[in-house]
Amino acid sequence: MAKVYVTRKVQFNAAHRLHNPEKSDEWNRRTFGKCNSPNWHGHNYTLEVTVVGDPDPETGYVIDLGDLKKLVNEKVVSKVDHANLNLDVDFMEGVLPSTENFVIAIWNELEDHIPSGQLHSLRLRETDNNSAEYRGE
Ligand code: NI
């Protein structure tokens, strides 16, 4: 047994607004700053999807990265790219679209559909400097 971690990276852009409707406008402005801007703003996101498993003896693959690309495109990228995370995305309905909440929601979309190996981690980068990693825990 030799566990190997393989990663597929995808990129997309999406709009959002961080706003907690339970709180005052002042609280939202103070807490979220520019991300509370009323007329939305966008980010260029990068998502790294890591699957762990033993390489298959016949293919040498943990997972066919072409299959993983198709899955991530179907379940995530096709729904979020050039979309508004607050308004357009079924799996983000009612979710405050922070990087943290977004990466958890993406995990829930992918977890049960990985054809071989196991989903190990997702790293979602909102900017070059800011990212969130989730391991399903
Ligand atoms: Ni933002």
Backbone and ligand atoms as CSV (ligand in chain L), in Angstrom:
chain,resi,resn,atom,element,x,y,z
A,1,MET,N,N,0.847,-1.193,0.000
A,1,MET,CA,C,0.000,0.000,0.000
A,1,MET,C,C,0.886,1.248,0.000
A,2,ALA,N,N,0.583,2.173,-0.882
A,2,ALA,CA,C,1.356,3.417,-0.964
A,2,ALA,C,C,0.385,4.542,-1.250
A,3,LYS,N,N,0.043,5.253,-0.196
A,3,LYS,CA,C,-0.924,6.348,-0.373
A,3,LYS,C,C,-0.284,7.505,-1.123
A,4,VAL,N,N,-0.940,7.935,-2.182
A,4,VAL,CA,C,-0.457,9.081,-2.947
A,4,VAL,C,C,-1.571,10.121,-3.018
A,5,TYR,N,N,-1.164,11.384,-2.907
A,5,TYR,CA,C,-2.103,12.510,-2.942
A,5,TYR,C,C,-1.983,13.183,-4.303
A,6,VAL,N,N,-3.055,13.190,-5.063
A,6,VAL,CA,C,-3.019,13.830,-6.378
A,6,VAL,C,C,-3.968,15.030,-6.374
A,7,THR,N,N,-3.576,16.051,-7.088
A,7,THR,CA,C,-4.298,17.326,-7.013
A,7,THR,C,C,-4.611,17.860,-8.395
A,8,ARG,N,N,-5.834,18.305,-8.547
A,8,ARG,CA,C,-6.264,18.998,-9.763
A,8,ARG,C,C,-6.597,20.437,-9.380
A,9,LYS,N,N,-6.085,21.370,-10.166
A,9,LYS,CA,C,-6.364,22.794,-9.905
A,9,LYS,C,C,-7.325,23.319,-10.952
A,10,VAL,N,N,-8.315,24.083,-10.526
A,10,VAL,CA,C,-9.220,24.743,-11.463
A,10,VAL,C,C,-9.341,26.209,-11.057
A,11,GLN,N,N,-9.703,27.027,-12.016
A,11,GLN,CA,C,-9.877,28.455,-11.749
A,11,GLN,C,C,-11.237,28.904,-12.255
A,12,PHE,N,N,-11.794,29.873,-11.564
A,12,PHE,CA,C,-13.063,30.458,-12.002
A,12,PHE,C,C,-13.159,31.844,-11.380
A,13,ASN,N,N,-14.089,32.635,-11.882
A,13,ASN,CA,C,-14.343,33.893,-11.193
A,13,ASN,C,C,-15.813,34.008,-10.864
A,14,ALA,N,N,-16.072,34.689,-9.763
A,14,ALA,CA,C,-17.445,34.786,-9.270
A,14,ALA,C,C,-17.591,36.070,-8.460
A,15,ALA,N,N,-18.836,36.527,-8.389
A,15,ALA,CA,C,-19.159,37.708,-7.589
A,15,ALA,C,C,-19.785,37.278,-6.272
A,16,HIS,N,N,-19.643,38.142,-5.276
A,16,HIS,CA,C,-20.345,37.886,-4.022
A,16,HIS,C,C,-20.461,39.172,-3.219
A,17,ARG,N,N,-21.167,39.055,-2.107
A,17,ARG,CA,C,-21.200,40.101,-1.102
A,17,ARG,C,C,-21.284,39.413,0.254
A,18,LEU,N,N,-20.393,39.818,1.168
A,18,LEU,CA,C,-20.480,39.308,2.530
A,18,LEU,C,C,-21.390,40.245,3.319
A,19,HIS,N,N,-22.522,39.708,3.736
A,19,HIS,CA,C,-23.493,40.514,4.482
A,19,HIS,C,C,-24.327,39.564,5.330
A,20,ASN,N,N,-24.330,39.804,6.618
A,20,ASN,CA,C,-25.147,38.993,7.524
A,20,ASN,C,C,-26.432,39.764,7.824
A,21,PRO,N,N,-27.558,39.303,7.260
A,21,PRO,CA,C,-28.798,40.068,7.394
A,21,PRO,C,C,-29.314,40.140,8.828
A,22,GLU,N,N,-28.787,39.302,9.710
A,22,GLU,CA,C,-29.178,39.357,11.126
A,22,GLU,C,C,-28.559,40.551,11.848
A,23,LYS,N,N,-27.555,41.144,11.215
A,23,LYS,CA,C,-26.787,42.206,11.870
A,23,LYS,C,C,-27.066,43.547,11.209
A,24,SER,N,N,-26.671,44.609,11.899
A,24,SER,CA,C,-26.907,45.964,11.388
A,24,SER,C,C,-25.988,46.253,10.198
A,25,ASP,N,N,-26.372,47.265,9.409
A,25,ASP,CA,C,-25.517,47.691,8.301
A,25,ASP,C,C,-24.148,48.114,8.816
A,26,GLU,N,N,-24.153,48.803,9.947
A,26,GLU,CA,C,-22.891,49.276,10.543
A,26,GLU,C,C,-21.993,48.085,10.924
A,27,TRP,N,N,-22.586,47.084,11.555
A,27,TRP,CA,C,-21.815,45.882,11.920
A,27,TRP,C,C,-21.249,45.218,10.667
A,28,ASN,N,N,-22.059,45.108,9.625
A,28,ASN,CA,C,-21.613,44.468,8.385
A,28,ASN,C,C,-20.469,45.241,7.734
A,29,ARG,N,N,-20.596,46.579,7.718
A,29,ARG,CA,C,-19.523,47.396,7.118
A,29,ARG,C,C,-18.236,47.238,7.901
A,30,ARG,N,N,-18.369,47.257,9.229
A,30,ARG,CA,C,-17.184,47.159,10.084
A,30,ARG,C,C,-16.536,45.776,9.947
A,31,THR,N,N,-17.349,44.743,9.865
A,31,THR,CA,C,-16.836,43.369,9.875
A,31,THR,C,C,-16.262,42.961,8.522
A,32,PHE,N,N,-16.954,43.323,7.456
A,32,PHE,CA,C,-16.584,42.785,6.144
A,32,PHE,C,C,-15.886,43.796,5.239
A,33,GLY,N,N,-15.879,45.069,5.624
A,33,GLY,CA,C,-15.156,46.060,4.831
A,33,GLY,C,C,-15.618,46.060,3.387
A,34,LYS,N,N,-14.647,46.046,2.468
A,34,LYS,CA,C,-14.973,46.115,1.039
A,34,LYS,C,C,-15.832,44.944,0.580
A,35,CYS,N,N,-15.711,43.810,1.253
A,35,CYS,CA,C,-16.495,42.636,0.853
A,35,CYS,C,C,-17.979,42.814,1.188
A,36,ASN,N,N,-18.326,43.899,1.902
A,36,ASN,CA,C,-19.729,44.221,2.175
A,36,ASN,C,C,-20.297,45.216,1.161
A,37,SER,N,N,-19.492,45.623,0.228
A,37,SER,CA,C,-19.911,46.600,-0.782
A,37,SER,C,C,-21.260,46.204,-1.391
A,38,PRO,N,N,-22.277,47.107,-1.350
A,38,PRO,CA,C,-23.646,46.699,-1.691
A,38,PRO,C,C,-23.822,46.217,-3.126
A,39,ASN,N,N,-23.016,46.709,-4.032
A,39,ASN,CA,C,-23.217,46.346,-5.435
A,39,ASN,C,C,-22.291,45.228,-5.924
A,40,TRP,N,N,-21.940,44.321,-5.020
A,40,TRP,CA,C,-21.174,43.126,-5.356
A,40,TRP,C,C,-19.742,43.468,-5.746
A,41,HIS,N,N,-18.905,42.455,-5.754
A,41,HIS,CA,C,-17.552,42.562,-6.296
A,41,HIS,C,C,-17.133,41.148,-6.630
A,42,GLY,N,N,-16.058,41.038,-7.406
A,42,GLY,CA,C,-15.656,39.713,-7.871
A,42,GLY,C,C,-14.315,39.277,-7.323
A,43,HIS,N,N,-14.093,37.961,-7.404
A,43,HIS,CA,C,-12.780,37.389,-7.092
A,43,HIS,C,C,-12.424,36.384,-8.173
A,44,ASN,N,N,-11.122,36.269,-8.425
A,44,ASN,CA,C,-10.625,35.183,-9.267
A,44,ASN,C,C,-10.204,34.065,-8.323
A,45,TYR,N,N,-11.011,33.037,-8.282
A,45,TYR,CA,C,-10.778,31.938,-7.348
A,45,TYR,C,C,-9.926,30.840,-7.987
A,46,THR,N,N,-9.129,30.202,-7.150
A,46,THR,CA,C,-8.432,28.977,-7.548
A,46,THR,C,C,-8.820,27.887,-6.554
A,47,LEU,N,N,-9.199,26.742,-7.078
A,47,LEU,CA,C,-9.588,25.607,-6.230
A,47,LEU,C,C,-8.659,24.441,-6.518
A,48,GLU,N,N,-8.041,23.912,-5.454
A,48,GLU,CA,C,-7.205,22.721,-5.592
A,48,GLU,C,C,-7.921,21.555,-4.909
A,49,VAL,N,N,-8.151,20.516,-5.689
A,49,VAL,CA,C,-8.885,19.349,-5.212
A,49,VAL,C,C,-7.893,18.196,-5.081
A,50,THR,N,N,-7.713,17.700,-3.857
A,50,THR,CA,C,-6.733,16.632,-3.629
A,50,THR,C,C,-7.449,15.335,-3.255
A,51,VAL,N,N,-7.100,14.284,-3.984
A,51,VAL,CA,C,-7.657,12.950,-3.764
A,51,VAL,C,C,-6.509,12.043,-3.328
A,52,VAL,N,N,-6.776,11.197,-2.340
A,52,VAL,CA,C,-5.747,10.282,-1.848
A,52,VAL,C,C,-6.168,8.835,-2.104
A,53,GLY,N,N,-5.179,7.997,-2.409
A,53,GLY,CA,C,-5.460,6.579,-2.580
A,53,GLY,C,C,-4.199,5.845,-3.000
A,54,ASP,N,N,-4.359,4.541,-3.210
A,54,ASP,CA,C,-3.263,3.728,-3.727
A,54,ASP,C,C,-3.338,3.733,-5.238
A,55,PRO,N,N,-2.223,3.887,-5.916
A,55,PRO,CA,C,-2.263,3.793,-7.382
A,55,PRO,C,C,-2.820,2.439,-7.827
A,56,ASP,N,N,-3.707,2.482,-8.801
A,56,ASP,CA,C,-4.269,1.259,-9.361
A,56,ASP,C,C,-3.141,0.470,-10.055
A,57,PRO,N,N,-3.068,-0.852,-9.817
A,57,PRO,CA,C,-1.964,-1.617,-10.409
A,57,PRO,C,C,-1.982,-1.627,-11.947
A,58,GLU,N,N,-3.143,-1.500,-12.534
A,58,GLU,CA,C,-3.209,-1.550,-14.007
A,58,GLU,C,C,-2.933,-0.204,-14.661
A,59,THR,N,N,-3.362,0.887,-14.023
A,59,THR,CA,C,-3.198,2.208,-14.652
A,59,THR,C,C,-2.081,3.032,-14.029
A,60,GLY,N,N,-1.709,2.701,-12.789
A,60,GLY,CA,C,-0.776,3.553,-12.064
A,60,GLY,C,C,-1.417,4.810,-11.517
A,61,TYR,N,N,-2.726,4.962,-11.703
A,61,TYR,CA,C,-3.418,6.173,-11.264
A,61,TYR,C,C,-4.131,5.957,-9.926
A,62,VAL,N,N,-4.122,6.986,-9.071
A,62,VAL,CA,C,-5.047,7.037,-7.932
A,62,VAL,C,C,-6.445,7.345,-8.465
A,63,ILE,N,N,-6.484,8.328,-9.352
A,63,ILE,CA,C,-7.728,8.718,-10.019
A,63,ILE,C,C,-7.316,9.283,-11.369
A,64,ASP,N,N,-8.094,9.013,-12.376
A,64,ASP,CA,C,-7.843,9.614,-13.685
A,64,ASP,C,C,-8.130,11.113,-13.568
A,65,LEU,N,N,-7.099,11.932,-13.722
A,65,LEU,CA,C,-7.286,13.379,-13.499
A,65,LEU,C,C,-8.208,14.004,-14.542
A,66,GLY,N,N,-8.360,13.344,-15.680
A,66,GLY,CA,C,-9.353,13.796,-16.657
A,66,GLY,C,C,-10.765,13.614,-16.117
A,67,ASP,N,N,-11.004,12.482,-15.448
A,67,ASP,CA,C,-12.311,12.239,-14.824
A,67,ASP,C,C,-12.561,13.244,-13.700
A,68,LEU,N,N,-11.516,13.530,-12.926
A,68,LEU,CA,C,-11.665,14.487,-11.819
A,68,LEU,C,C,-11.964,15.881,-12.367
A,69,LYS,N,N,-11.283,16.245,-13.437
A,69,LYS,CA,C,-11.545,17.545,-14.065
A,69,LYS,C,C,-13.009,17.650,-14.491
A,70,LYS,N,N,-13.505,16.601,-15.142
A,70,LYS,CA,C,-14.907,16.600,-15.598
A,70,LYS,C,C,-15.868,16.738,-14.419
A,71,LEU,N,N,-15.594,15.982,-13.361
A,71,LEU,CA,C,-16.458,16.018,-12.182
A,71,LEU,C,C,-16.486,17.414,-11.551
A,72,VAL,N,N,-15.304,18.001,-11.372
A,72,VAL,CA,C,-15.226,19.322,-10.734
A,72,VAL,C,C,-15.892,20.372,-11.622
A,73,ASN,N,N,-15.728,20.225,-12.928
A,73,ASN,CA,C,-16.400,21.162,-13.840
A,73,ASN,C,C,-17.911,21.039,-13.744
A,74,GLU,N,N,-18.381,19.787,-13.721
A,74,GLU,CA,C,-19.831,19.566,-13.713
A,74,GLU,C,C,-20.460,20.035,-12.397
A,75,LYS,N,N,-19.846,19.657,-11.271
A,75,LYS,CA,C,-20.468,19.899,-9.958
A,75,LYS,C,C,-20.217,21.297,-9.422
A,76,VAL,N,N,-19.110,21.898,-9.842
A,76,VAL,CA,C,-18.732,23.177,-9.224
A,76,VAL,C,C,-18.556,24.283,-10.264
A,77,VAL,N,N,-17.571,24.134,-11.138
A,77,VAL,CA,C,-17.183,25.261,-12.006
A,77,VAL,C,C,-18.340,25.713,-12.883
A,78,SER,N,N,-19.081,24.771,-13.463
A,78,SER,CA,C,-20.179,25.158,-14.357
A,78,SER,C,C,-21.257,25.947,-13.605
A,79,LYS,N,N,-21.336,25.763,-12.281
A,79,LYS,CA,C,-22.356,26.465,-11.493
A,79,LYS,C,C,-21.883,27.810,-10.957
A,80,VAL,N,N,-20.586,27.940,-10.717
A,80,VAL,CA,C,-20.106,29.150,-10.037
A,80,VAL,C,C,-19.363,30.128,-10.947
A,81,ASP,N,N,-18.837,29.651,-12.080
A,81,ASP,CA,C,-18.019,30.535,-12.913
A,81,ASP,C,C,-18.889,31.622,-13.547
A,82,HIS,N,N,-18.450,32.877,-13.412
A,82,HIS,CA,C,-19.214,34.035,-13.901
A,82,HIS,C,C,-20.607,34.107,-13.276
A,83,ALA,N,N,-20.725,33.616,-12.063
A,83,ALA,CA,C,-22.007,33.643,-11.359
A,83,ALA,C,C,-21.886,34.532,-10.118
A,84,ASN,N,N,-23.035,34.829,-9.546
A,84,ASN,CA,C,-23.105,35.551,-8.282
A,84,ASN,C,C,-23.384,34.518,-7.187
A,85,LEU,N,N,-22.442,34.348,-6.269
A,85,LEU,CA,C,-22.563,33.291,-5.253
A,85,LEU,C,C,-23.767,33.503,-4.337
A,86,ASN,N,N,-24.181,34.767,-4.153
A,86,ASN,CA,C,-25.334,35.045,-3.292
A,86,ASN,C,C,-26.661,34.727,-3.976
A,87,LEU,N,N,-26.678,34.793,-5.310
A,87,LEU,CA,C,-27.964,34.736,-6.022
A,87,LEU,C,C,-28.135,33.545,-6.949
A,88,ASP,N,N,-27.056,33.054,-7.531
A,88,ASP,CA,C,-27.175,32.163,-8.692
A,88,ASP,C,C,-26.882,30.693,-8.417
A,89,VAL,N,N,-26.319,30.366,-7.266
A,89,VAL,CA,C,-25.718,29.036,-7.096
A,89,VAL,C,C,-26.558,28.211,-6.128
A,90,ASP,N,N,-27.126,27.119,-6.617
A,90,ASP,CA,C,-28.059,26.340,-5.785
A,90,ASP,C,C,-27.422,25.901,-4.465
A,91,PHE,N,N,-26.179,25.412,-4.528
A,91,PHE,CA,C,-25.598,24.866,-3.301
A,91,PHE,C,C,-25.069,25.949,-2.343
A,92,MET,N,N,-25.205,27.219,-2.724
A,92,MET,CA,C,-24.814,28.326,-1.828
A,92,MET,C,C,-26.028,29.080,-1.296
A,93,GLU,N,N,-27.196,28.566,-1.583
A,93,GLU,CA,C,-28.406,29.270,-1.143
A,93,GLU,C,C,-28.443,29.380,0.380
A,94,GLY,N,N,-28.610,30.606,0.881
A,94,GLY,CA,C,-28.686,30.823,2.324
A,94,GLY,C,C,-27.346,30.748,3.037
A,95,VAL,N,N,-26.248,30.645,2.284
A,95,VAL,CA,C,-24.914,30.525,2.885
A,95,VAL,C,C,-24.184,31.864,2.744
A,96,LEU,N,N,-23.628,32.364,3.822
A,96,LEU,CA,C,-22.787,33.561,3.764
A,96,LEU,C,C,-21.505,33.181,3.007
A,97,PRO,N,N,-21.255,33.791,1.833
A,97,PRO,CA,C,-20.226,33.236,0.943
A,97,PRO,C,C,-18.793,33.670,1.277
A,98,SER,N,N,-18.375,33.430,2.517
A,98,SER,CA,C,-16.962,33.568,2.870
A,98,SER,C,C,-16.193,32.432,2.205
A,99,THR,N,N,-14.878,32.580,2.124
A,99,THR,CA,C,-14.062,31.501,1.554
A,99,THR,C,C,-14.265,30.209,2.345
A,100,GLU,N,N,-14.364,30.347,3.669
A,100,GLU,CA,C,-14.532,29.172,4.528
A,100,GLU,C,C,-15.842,28.439,4.223
A,101,ASN,N,N,-16.942,29.190,4.199
A,101,ASN,CA,C,-18.235,28.546,3.942
A,101,ASN,C,C,-18.320,28.006,2.523
A,102,PHE,N,N,-17.688,28.706,1.599
A,102,PHE,CA,C,-17.720,28.278,0.201
A,102,PHE,C,C,-16.954,26.960,0.029
A,103,VAL,N,N,-15.820,26.835,0.682
A,103,VAL,CA,C,-15.036,25.599,0.506
A,103,VAL,C,C,-15.766,24.400,1.134
A,104,ILE,N,N,-16.468,24.623,2.229
A,104,ILE,CA,C,-17.255,23.533,2.839
A,104,ILE,C,C,-18.383,23.111,1.888
A,105,ALA,N,N,-19.041,24.102,1.287
A,105,ALA,CA,C,-20.144,23.791,0.365
A,105,ALA,C,C,-19.633,23.026,-0.854
A,106,ILE,N,N,-18.454,23.387,-1.347
A,106,ILE,CA,C,-17.875,22.669,-2.492
A,106,ILE,C,C,-17.558,21.219,-2.095
A,107,TRP,N,N,-17.011,21.048,-0.917
A,107,TRP,CA,C,-16.720,19.694,-0.416
A,107,TRP,C,C,-17.999,18.836,-0.456
A,108,ASN,N,N,-19.096,19.396,0.037
A,108,ASN,CA,C,-20.347,18.636,0.090
A,108,ASN,C,C,-20.855,18.276,-1.300
A,109,GLU,N,N,-20.524,19.092,-2.290
A,109,GLU,CA,C,-20.912,18.791,-3.673
A,109,GLU,C,C,-20.090,17.641,-4.254
A,110,LEU,N,N,-18.835,17.555,-3.837
A,110,LEU,CA,C,-17.914,16.603,-4.482
A,110,LEU,C,C,-17.776,15.267,-3.754
A,111,GLU,N,N,-17.903,15.299,-2.429
A,111,GLU,CA,C,-17.471,14.179,-1.593
A,111,GLU,C,C,-17.994,12.820,-2.060
A,112,ASP,N,N,-19.269,12.747,-2.374
A,112,ASP,CA,C,-19.865,11.447,-2.690
A,112,ASP,C,C,-19.668,11.027,-4.142
A,113,HIS,N,N,-18.974,11.808,-4.922
A,113,HIS,CA,C,-18.905,11.536,-6.354
A,113,HIS,C,C,-17.503,11.200,-6.857
A,114,ILE,N,N,-16.554,11.080,-5.956
A,114,ILE,CA,C,-15.174,10.795,-6.376
A,114,ILE,C,C,-15.109,9.332,-6.816
A,115,PRO,N,N,-14.783,9.071,-8.094
A,115,PRO,CA,C,-14.901,7.707,-8.616
A,115,PRO,C,C,-13.850,6.727,-8.092
A,116,SER,N,N,-12.672,7.204,-7.724
A,116,SER,CA,C,-11.701,6.307,-7.087
A,116,SER,C,C,-10.816,7.128,-6.169
A,117,GLY,N,N,-10.263,6.461,-5.149
A,117,GLY,CA,C,-9.592,7.193,-4.085
A,117,GLY,C,C,-10.630,7.916,-3.243
A,118,GLN,N,N,-10.142,8.777,-2.352
A,118,GLN,CA,C,-11.033,9.520,-1.448
A,118,GLN,C,C,-10.683,10.988,-1.502
A,119,LEU,N,N,-11.700,11.822,-1.414
A,119,LEU,CA,C,-11.447,13.252,-1.330
A,119,LEU,C,C,-10.668,13.524,-0.039
A,120,HIS,N,N,-9.526,14.148,-0.151
A,120,HIS,CA,C,-8.666,14.407,1.025
A,120,HIS,C,C,-8.742,15.842,1.493
A,121,SER,N,N,-8.618,16.794,0.556
A,121,SER,CA,C,-8.641,18.197,0.962
A,121,SER,C,C,-9.004,19.078,-0.217
A,122,LEU,N,N,-9.539,20.219,0.133
A,122,LEU,CA,C,-9.797,21.272,-0.850
A,122,LEU,C,C,-9.093,22.521,-0.348
A,123,ARG,N,N,-8.387,23.180,-1.242
A,123,ARG,CA,C,-7.860,24.508,-0.905
A,123,ARG,C,C,-8.468,25.502,-1.871
A,124,LEU,N,N,-9.156,26.474,-1.321
A,124,LEU,CA,C,-9.804,27.499,-2.129
A,124,LEU,C,C,-9.083,28.821,-1.893
A,125,ARG,N,N,-8.524,29.372,-2.970
A,125,ARG,CA,C,-7.840,30.668,-2.875
A,125,ARG,C,C,-8.766,31.749,-3.404
A,126,GLU,N,N,-9.009,32.748,-2.565
A,126,GLU,CA,C,-9.828,33.880,-2.989
A,126,GLU,C,C,-8.954,34.971,-3.601
A,127,THR,N,N,-7.751,35.100,-3.066
A,127,THR,CA,C,-6.739,35.996,-3.631
A,127,THR,C,C,-5.414,35.248,-3.525
A,128,ASP,N,N,-4.349,35.852,-4.078
A,128,ASP,CA,C,-3.027,35.225,-3.940
A,128,ASP,C,C,-2.649,35.036,-2.474
A,129,ASN,N,N,-3.108,35.933,-1.637
A,129,ASN,CA,C,-2.670,35.916,-0.237
A,129,ASN,C,C,-3.624,35.192,0.701
A,130,ASN,N,N,-4.878,35.008,0.290
A,130,ASN,CA,C,-5.885,34.470,1.214
A,130,ASN,C,C,-6.483,33.173,0.686
A,131,SER,N,N,-6.434,32.147,1.502
A,131,SER,CA,C,-7.040,30.880,1.081
A,131,SER,C,C,-7.566,30.144,2.299
A,132,ALA,N,N,-8.423,29.166,2.041
A,132,ALA,CA,C,-8.964,28.328,3.095
A,132,ALA,C,C,-8.850,26.877,2.658
A,133,GLU,N,N,-8.479,26.016,3.592
A,133,GLU,CA,C,-8.375,24.586,3.303
A,133,GLU,C,C,-9.389,23.836,4.155
A,134,TYR,N,N,-10.014,22.825,3.557
A,134,TYR,CA,C,-10.997,22.021,4.289
A,134,TYR,C,C,-10.723,20.547,4.018
A,135,ARG,N,N,-10.823,19.766,5.090
A,135,ARG,CA,C,-10.578,18.316,4.968
A,135,ARG,C,C,-11.770,17.487,5.425
A,136,GLY,N,N,-12.935,18.101,5.434
A,136,GLY,CA,C,-14.145,17.344,5.744
A,136,GLY,C,C,-14.326,17.035,7.220
A,137,GLU,N,N,-13.580,17.703,8.076
A,137,GLU,CA,C,-13.661,17.395,9.523
A,137,GLU,C,C,-14.524,18.427,10.240
L,1,NI,NI,NI,-14.980,39.365,-1.380
